[in-house]
Amino acid sequence: MNESLSVYLNLDMGNESRNEELIERIDELLLTAGLKYSGIRNIYIPVDRQTRDQAVFRAEKLLKATDWLKDILACTLVGTWTNACPLKEIQTDVMSEPSPEKLRYYEQYFEKTHELPHAIVVDENRQLRDGYVSYLLAQKYGVSAEVCEMVSGQPLRKIVTGRHVAFSDGKWRRKSNKRYTWIYTLKAPVVPGDILLVDTNVGTAFICADRIDYIAGHEFCSMHKTVRKHMKAHIEEGEGTGYEK
């Protein structure tokens, strides 16, 4: 996780020499944060993979705070490799078997969507750290899975990305198309389509989860608020004119 940083720029394509100078300055700037140019398109990678969580966070912050990039920097995108290792190399000896109820909840989602609920996370020694149910389902059904790698000693958090919803006239209805992200620490299993109560800047609100992911590193984990409660309700994308209960 946090293996790369893609940097997108608003460049004047008619001024090639100036663009080359700008890119050289960005290369030098990111080296001070611990990233080097990968040699591929606009992608930068950590000089030291063991400190990549901190390096990528510092680099993003540095780019956004640099005055001469104010009108040039379009956006940045943190990259995660999803093929860290084959399933057969993953070590699961320290994991506890999931409860039948939890396994069934995730398996029902797989049976409906033919998708795993979330990725699998291993450390640099191929030890499984999270996503055990996805690992079991991938083994059982012979499907491919995203396998991400974290750095041992860094915090790992499950996160949900979702949109605000409200319940009215017997339906959960979307209030906005804008997506936000929260850390999920509850014991209840969670899949896309679940309704959650979350903390926001103005109190609490309901969201419908669109995607389940992971983040790693102290700095990245500190950026998000948390999910308060799983509402034990689920809605299917595209049902009727709004979400159905």
Secondary structure, 3 states (H helix, E strand, C coil): CCCEEEEEECCCCCCHHHHHHHHHHHHHHHHCCCEEECCCCCEEEECCHHHHHHHHHHHHHHHHHCHHHCCCEEEEEEECCCECCCHHHCECCCCCCCCHHHHHHHHHHHHHHCCCCCCEEECCCCEEEECHHHHHHHHHHCCCCCEEECCCCCCEEEEEEEEEEEEECCEEEECCCCCEEEEECCCCCCCCCEEEEEEECCEEEEEEEEEEEEEECHHHHCCCCEEEEEEEEECCCCCCCCEEC
